[in-house]
Amino acid sequence: MRDRDDPEGAVTVLETALGRHPDEAILWQCLGLVHRALLDSEPAIAALQKAARLRPQDGKIMQALAHVTLEAGLPATAIFDQARALMPQDGSVLIGRSAAQLAEGDVNAAIGDIEAVCETSPLWLEGHRALADLKWLVGQQEEFVSSYKIALARDPGSLPLWLNLLDRYQRVERFDWAAQALSAAYDALGERDELAPIAAICASELGNQVEADALFARLLSQPHHLQDIDLLVRAVRHLVRTNRPSQAVTLAAHGLESPEANKLWPYVATAWRMMDDPQWHWLEGDERLVNRIQLYEPQELIGISRTLRSLHRMAHQPAGQSVRIGSQTDGPLFARIEPEIRDLRRRIEQAVRSHIASLGPEDPRHPVLHRRPPKVRFAGSWSVRLQGAGHHSNHVHPQGWLSSALYIAVPADAESGPPPAGHLQLGVPPAELGIDLPPIRVVAPEPGWLTLFPSTMWHGTVPIADGERMTVAFDVKG
């Protein structure tokens, strides 16, 4: 069933098997995990609770129960504690527990418990990553990588620690910090092939074109680097930024047949527009690719607005996301069990099915129109609340097929500022690329209305002056 991507069929098979073997813990465990994959948290919890009763000493079952309980929006720290007692050496349990502590408002414990283990186990890379992301989330940006620095002071020759530290800096787009750390890494390690891609990326992002050109040319002269989709994206991005769109398209062609080609298509679209190549109309100009659908009447928004506001507890945006001056919910929103969230998901699934039916014939070359997913599955779901001068930087969602913005609350005109303040802009490249292209489409925010668009299309919002802008967003799998 996993190979056929048919979790609903797996549920049927497992339920039939449980009819014959009701005391098989592994069957209940598998049923719970399949329901979790479907974001059906209530039956997932019930199945995993049954598995835990049948096999109370199984730490993996307890850990899965803790995770699905957390995703449902229920207190889960105590269940993680039970899993940790069964698997005291498994750091992933501690990281999950920190998310539960954070959800329950215990920020200091969430940070302190992981920090303590990172100090005693300085090569615990998973812990350092989780701690850095957690500190960034709660607004401790200046010290978010402090555990890496402590570990490297003890073991400056650890390449994995240096690579992880550099990755964290890149994730939050602090390439100036990354360049400083890179220099220190070279001092500690000497010339290492693993550092060269990071040097090229930093040179490009910091505007050192000659250096970046030389570094990318040397790297991409090696065939195995042409297979590295993330490095290829960075090199294409560099060519677009430095006004060489034709070369960017030629280089991108090496990766457009890759399963990860969605990372390249936004740059190809931008390059084609820069050259006024009509192919961009084929890629992004079809009006059917963008759709607006009303999900709520204004008076229906009171309950979902109240529920979502209760989830926005963080003072800062998560690392590596597009949110600027605002907060974003943690975990899969559509896995939560509040009635308002379940109703929201039902409305969205219906709207997505309607949009898919309106897309017209398939085009095997097109990243969106090449196929139609038979069922609505989500690659992610979350809510964003922007305040003050909040906005989304222009970005894409390469893990999705279809992306979205559902407006729940928008500021009054007197607060937000004159149009297009707060508007969704589609097709505008990120500001740091320095490319002056107008939006393909501008969507005015209207409470209760959902906008659907390709995940490969640049999208962001114009900053508001003041007030609250709250949305729900999700990615649909292709």
C-alpha positions in Angstrom: 0.0 0.0 0.0 2.9 2.3 0.7 4.3 1.7 -2.8 0.9 2.5 -4.3 0.4 5.6 -2.1 -3.0 4.3 -1.0 -3.3 4.9 2.8 -7.1 4.7 2.6 -6.6 1.2 1.1 -4.1 0.4 3.9 -6.7 1.4 6.5 -9.2 -1.1 5.0 -6.6 -3.9 4.9 -5.5 -3.3 8.5 -9.0 -3.1 9.8 -9.8 -6.4 8.1 -6.7 -8.0 9.7 -7.6 -6.6 13.1 -11.0 -8.3 12.8 -9.1 -11.6 12.8 -6.3 -10.6 15.1 -7.6 -8.0 17.5 -4.7 -8.4 20.0 -1.8 -7.8 17.5 -0.1 -4.6 18.8 1.8 -4.1 15.5 -1.4 -4.0 13.5 -2.8 -1.3 15.8 0.5 0.6 15.6 0.4 0.5 11.8 -3.2 1.6 11.7 -2.4 4.5 13.9 0.6 5.5 11.7 -1.5 5.3 8.6 -4.2 7.5 10.1 -1.5 9.9 11.2 -0.3 10.1 7.6 -3.8 11.0 6.6 -3.9 13.7 9.3 -6.8 11.9 10.9 -5.6 12.4 14.5 -8.6 11.1 16.5 -8.5 7.5 15.0 -4.7 7.6 15.1 -4.7 8.3 18.8 -7.3 5.6 19.5 -5.3 3.0 17.5 -2.0 3.9 19.1 -3.5 3.9 22.6 -4.7 0.4 21.9 -1.3 -0.6 20.7 0.3 0.9 23.8 -2.0 -1.1 26.1 -1.1 -4.3 24.3 2.6 -3.5 24.4 3.3 -1.0 27.2 7.1 -1.4 27.1 7.4 -0.5 23.4 9.0 3.0 23.3 8.3 3.5 19.5 4.6 3.0 20.0 4.6 5.5 22.9 6.6 8.0 20.9 4.2 7.8 18.0 1.3 8.3 20.4 3.0 11.3 21.8 3.6 12.8 18.3 0.1 12.3 17.1 -1.3 13.7 20.4 0.8 16.8 20.0 -0.3 17.2 16.3 -3.9 16.9 17.4 -3.4 20.0 19.6 -3.6 18.1 22.9 -1.1 18.1 25.9 1.6 15.6 25.0 4.6 16.3 27.3 3.6 13.6 29.8 3.4 11.0 27.0 6.8 12.0 25.7 8.1 11.5 29.2 6.8 7.9 29.1 8.5 7.4 25.8 11.7 8.8 27.1 11.6 6.5 30.1 11.4 3.6 27.7 14.1 5.0 25.3 16.3 7.2 27.4 19.1 7.3 24.7 16.9 8.3 21.8 17.4 12.0 21.2 14.5 12.3 18.9 12.1 11.7 21.8 13.7 14.7 23.6 13.3 16.9 20.5 9.6 15.9 20.2 9.2 16.6 23.9 10.5 20.1 23.4 7.8 20.8 20.8 5.2 19.6 23.3 6.7 21.8 26.0 6.7 24.8 23.7 3.0 24.1 22.8 2.2 24.1 26.5 3.9 27.4 27.1 7.1 26.1 28.8 9.6 27.8 26.6 12.5 27.7 29.1 12.2 24.0 29.7 11.9 23.3 26.0 15.2 25.1 25.4 17.0 24.0 28.6 16.5 20.3 28.3 17.9 20.1 24.8 20.7 22.5 25.6 21.8 20.4 28.5 22.2 17.3 26.3 24.0 19.2 23.6 26.6 20.2 26.2 27.2 16.7 27.3 26.9 15.2 23.7 28.6 17.9 21.6 28.3 15.9 18.4 24.5 15.4 18.6 23.8 17.2 15.3 20.0 16.6 15.4 19.9 18.3 18.8 21.9 21.3 17.7 19.6 21.8 14.7 16.5 21.5 16.8 17.9 23.9 19.4 18.9 26.5 16.9 15.5 26.5 15.2 13.8 26.7 18.6 15.9 29.6 19.7 15.2 31.5 16.5 11.5 30.8 16.8 11.3 32.4 20.3 13.3 35.4 19.2 16.8 34.6 20.4 18.4 35.3 17.0 21.7 36.6 18.3 22.5 33.4 20.2 20.5 30.8 18.2 23.7 28.9 17.2 25.4 29.1 20.6 25.4 25.4 21.1 27.4 24.9 17.9 30.0 27.4 19.0 30.4 25.7 22.4 30.8 22.3 20.6 33.3 23.7 18.1 35.4 25.3 20.8 35.9 21.7 22.1 36.2 20.0 18.7 37.2 22.5 16.1 38.2 19.8 13.7 34.6 18.4 13.4 33.5 18.9 9.7 29.9 17.8 10.4 29.6 20.5 13.1 30.9 23.2 10.8 28.6 22.1 7.9 25.6 22.1 10.2 26.4 25.5 11.6 26.8 26.9 8.1 23.5 25.3 7.1 21.7 27.0 9.9 23.1 30.4 8.9 22.0 29.8 5.3 18.6 28.7 6.5 17.9 32.1 8.1 19.6 33.9 5.1 22.4 35.4 7.2 25.1 34.9 4.6 27.3 37.5 6.3 27.4 35.3 9.4 27.9 32.3 7.2 30.9 33.9 5.4 32.5 34.7 8.8 32.0 31.1 10.0 33.3 29.7 6.7 36.5 31.6 7.1 36.9 30.1 10.6 36.1 26.7 9.2 38.9 27.0 6.6 41.3 28.1 9.4 40.3 25.0 11.4 40.0 22.4 8.7 42.1 23.7 5.8 40.8 23.3 2.2 37.9 20.9 2.2 35.8 20.0 -0.9 32.7 20.0 1.2 33.1 23.7 2.0 33.4 24.8 -1.7 29.6 24.9 -2.5 29.0 27.0 0.6 31.8 29.4 -0.4 30.1 29.8 -3.9 26.7 30.4 -2.4 28.0 33.0 0.1 29.9 34.8 -2.6 26.8 35.0 -4.8 24.5 36.1 -2.0 26.9 38.8 -0.8 27.3 40.2 -4.3 30.9 39.0 -5.0 30.2 38.1 -8.6 33.7 37.4 -9.9 34.4 35.0 -7.0 31.1 33.3 -7.3 31.5 32.8 -11.0 34.9 31.1 -10.5 33.6 28.9 -7.7 30.5 27.8 -9.5 32.4 27.2 -12.7 34.9 24.9 -11.0 32.2 23.0 -9.1 29.9 22.5 -12.1 32.7 21.3 -14.3 32.5 18.1 -12.2 29.6 15.9 -13.5 28.5 14.8 -10.0 27.9 18.4 -9.0 25.5 18.8 -11.9 23.4 16.1 -10.2 23.2 18.1 -7.0 19.9 19.9 -7.5 20.4 22.3 -4.6 23.8 23.4 -5.9 22.3 23.7 -9.4 19.5 25.9 -8.1 22.0 28.2 -6.4 24.1 28.5 -9.6 21.0 29.2 -11.7 19.9 31.8 -9.1 23.3 33.4 -9.4 23.0 33.7 -13.1 19.5 35.2 -12.9 20.7 37.7 -10.2 23.6 38.8 -12.4 21.4 39.3 -15.5 22.4 36.3 -17.5 19.0 34.7 -18.1 19.9 32.7 -21.2 22.7 31.0 -19.4 20.4 30.4 -16.4 17.9 28.6 -18.6 20.6 26.5 -20.3 22.0 25.4 -16.9 18.6 24.8 -15.4 17.9 22.3 -18.2 20.2 19.8 -16.5 17.7 19.5 -13.6 14.2 20.0 -15.2 13.7 16.2 -15.4 14.6 15.7 -11.8 11.9 14.8 -9.2 13.0 18.1 -7.5 12.6 20.3 -10.6 10.1 22.4 -8.8 13.1 24.2 -7.2 14.3 25.3 -10.6 11.1 26.3 -12.4 10.6 29.6 -10.6 14.0 30.7 -11.9 13.3 29.5 -15.4 10.0 31.5 -15.3 11.9 34.6 -14.2 14.6 34.1 -16.8 12.1 33.7 -19.6 10.3 36.9 -18.5 13.6 38.7 -18.4 14.2 37.7 -22.1 10.6 38.3 -23.0 10.5 34.6 -24.1 6.8 33.6 -24.8 7.4 30.3 -23.0 6.7 32.1 -19.7 3.1 32.4 -20.8 2.9 28.6 -21.2 4.5 28.2 -17.7 2.6 30.8 -15.7 0.3 32.8 -17.9 -2.7 30.5 -18.1 -5.4 32.2 -16.1 -6.8 28.8 -14.9 -3.7 28.3 -12.8 -4.8 30.9 -10.3 -8.3 30.6 -8.8 -10.2 32.5 -6.1 -13.0 30.7 -4.2 -15.2 31.9 -1.4 -15.1 29.5 1.6 -16.8 31.6 4.3 -19.3 34.3 4.6 -18.1 37.1 6.8 -20.3 36.1 9.7 -19.0 32.5 9.6 -15.4 33.6 10.4 -15.9 34.3 14.1 -15.2 30.7 15.4 -12.2 29.9 13.1 -10.7 33.4 13.9 -10.9 32.8 17.6 -9.4 29.3 17.3 -6.5 30.4 15.1 -5.6 33.4 17.4 -5.3 31.0 20.3 -2.5 29.2 18.4 -0.3 32.2 17.7 1.8 32.2 20.8 5.3 32.7 19.3 6.8 36.2 19.2 8.9 35.5 16.1 8.7 33.8 12.7 10.2 30.3 12.4 13.6 29.8 10.8 13.7 29.5 7.0 10.2 30.8 6.4 8.8 33.8 4.5 7.1 35.5 7.4 8.4 38.9 8.3 7.1 40.6 11.5 4.6 37.9 12.5 4.0 34.4 13.7 3.4 31.0 12.1 1.8 28.0 13.8 3.9 24.9 14.4 3.0 21.4 13.2 0.4 20.4 10.6 -2.6 22.6 11.2 -5.0 20.2 9.5 -4.1 17.4 12.0 -5.7 19.4 14.8 -9.0 18.1 16.2 -10.8 21.4 17.0 -14.2 21.4 15.3 -13.4 24.7 13.6 -10.2 23.2 12.1 -12.0 20.1 10.9 -14.6 22.1 9.2 -12.0 24.3 7.7 -10.2 21.3 6.2 -13.5 20.0 4.8 -14.2 23.2 3.0 -10.6 23.4 1.7 -10.6 19.9 0.3 -13.9 20.6 -1.5 -12.5 23.8 -3.0 -9.2 22.1 -4.1 -11.2 19.3 -5.8 -13.2 22.0 -7.7 -10.1 23.8 -8.7 -8.4 20.6 -10.0 -11.5 19.9 -12.1 -11.2 23.3 -13.7 -7.6 23.1 -14.9 -8.3 21.7 -18.3 -6.3 19.1 -20.3 -3.0 17.6 -19.0 0.3 18.8 -20.4 3.1 16.3 -19.8 5.8 19.0 -19.9 4.1 21.4 -17.5 5.1 21.2 -13.8 1.5 21.8 -12.7 -0.6 20.5 -15.6 1.3 17.3 -16.1 -1.0 15.3 -13.9 -4.0 15.5 -11.5 -3.6 14.1 -8.0 -6.5 11.6 -7.6 -7.0 12.6 -4.0 -6.3 15.8 -2.0 -3.2 15.2 0.2 -1.4 18.0 2.0 2.4 18.5 2.1 1.9 21.1 4.9 -0.7 23.3 6.5 -0.3 26.3 8.8 -1.6 29.7 9.8 0.2 33.0 9.7 -0.6 36.2 11.7 1.0 39.4 10.6 1.0 42.6 12.6 2.4 46.1 12.2 4.5 46.2 9.0 4.2 42.4 8.6 4.5 40.8 5.2 5.7 37.7 3.4 8.9 37.9 1.4 8.6 36.6 -2.2 9.2 32.8 -2.2 8.0 29.5 -3.5 7.0 26.1 -2.0 9.0 23.5 -3.9 7.6 20.6 -1.9 4.1 21.4 -3.1 2.1 21.1 -6.3 -0.5 23.7 -5.4 -0.2 26.5 -2.8 -2.7 28.8 -1.2 -3.7 31.8 0.9 -7.0 31.9 2.7 -7.8 35.2 4.4 -9.3 35.0 7.8 -8.8 38.5 9.1 -7.5 41.7 7.4 -6.9 45.2 8.8 -9.2 48.0 8.0 -8.1 50.2 5.1 -7.2 53.0 7.5 -4.8 50.6 9.3 -3.2 48.7 6.5 -2.5 51.7 4.3 -3.5 52.5 0.7 -3.6 49.6 -1.9 -1.7 47.5 -2.7 -0.8 47.2 1.1 -1.5 43.7 2.2 -2.2 42.4 -1.3 -0.9 39.1 -2.5 1.5 39.4 -5.5 2.2 36.5 -7.8 5.2 36.3 -10.1 7.4 38.9 -8.4 11.0 37.5 -7.8 12.6 37.9 -4.4 13.8 41.4 -3.7 17.4 40.3 -3.1 17.6 39.2 -6.8 17.3 42.9 -7.8 15.0 42.1 -10.8 12.3 44.6 -11.7 9.5 42.5 -13.0 5.8 43.4 -12.3 3.4 40.9 -10.7 1.6 38.5 -13.0 -1.4 38.9 -10.8 -2.3 40.9 -7.7 -5.0 39.7 -5.3 -6.7 42.0 -2.8 -7.2 40.4 0.6 -10.8 39.6 1.4 -11.9 37.6 4.5 -13.3 34.2 3.7 -11.7 34.0 0.2 -9.2 31.4 -0.8 -6.6 31.9 -3.5 -5.0 28.9 -5.2 -1.9 29.0 -7.4 1.0 26.8 -8.5 3.6 26.1 -5.8 6.4 27.0 -8.4 5.1 30.6 -8.7 6.8 33.4 -6.8 4.4 34.8 -4.2 4.6 37.3 -1.4 2.6 40.2 0.1 3.0 44.0 0.2 3.7 45.1 3.8 0.8 46.6 5.7 1.2 49.7 7.8 -0.6 48.4 10.9 -3.3 46.1 12.1 -3.8 42.3 11.9 -3.7 40.1 8.8 -4.3 36.4 9.6 -4.3 33.7 7.0 -4.4 29.9 6.6 -2.1 28.4 4.0 -1.3 24.9 2.8 0.5 23.0 0.0 -1.2 20.2 -1.9 0.9 17.2 -3.0 1.0 16.5 -6.7 
